[in-house]
Amino acid sequence: MYNKSYNNNFYSMSDSSIVNEICNGIKQMRLSQNISQQELANRSGLNRVTISRMESGRAVSLLTLVQTLRALDKLDILNAFNEEPEVSPLKLFDIQEKYRRKASPKKTKK
């Protein structure tokens, strides 16, 4: 099946439609690598029926998704979840001021 759009607006879609898009994406990744469902199941340590259910749009656990992405060598997709928090310039200045800039001589006891 041909993917109708590469720029889906996920905000306008229902949750089940989003799950279907993700599952279709997994299927397309598998097919583009010319891997059978059984081969993907063997690589991921999952059952072929689990792969089939996932590709048909049934919701799967996050662990199953990670195992599948690892088997497809597509874990880089998960980088979207590593969003760095933005630090304001003033907060950054305050943080930098707390770092020591020089070593001070040791104090001797009298």
Sequence and secondary structure as in RCSB ss.txt:
>XXXX:A:sequence
MYNKSYNNNFYSMSDSSIVNEICNGIKQMRLSQNISQQELANRSGLNRVTISRMESGRAVSLLTLVQTLRALDKL
DILNAFNEEPEVSPLKLFDIQEKYRRKASPKKTKK
>XXXX:A:secstr
   S SS  GGGS HHHHHHHHHHHHHHHHHHTT  HHHHHHHHT  HHHHHHHHTT    HHHHHHHHHHTT G
GGGGGG       HHHHHHHHHHS  S        
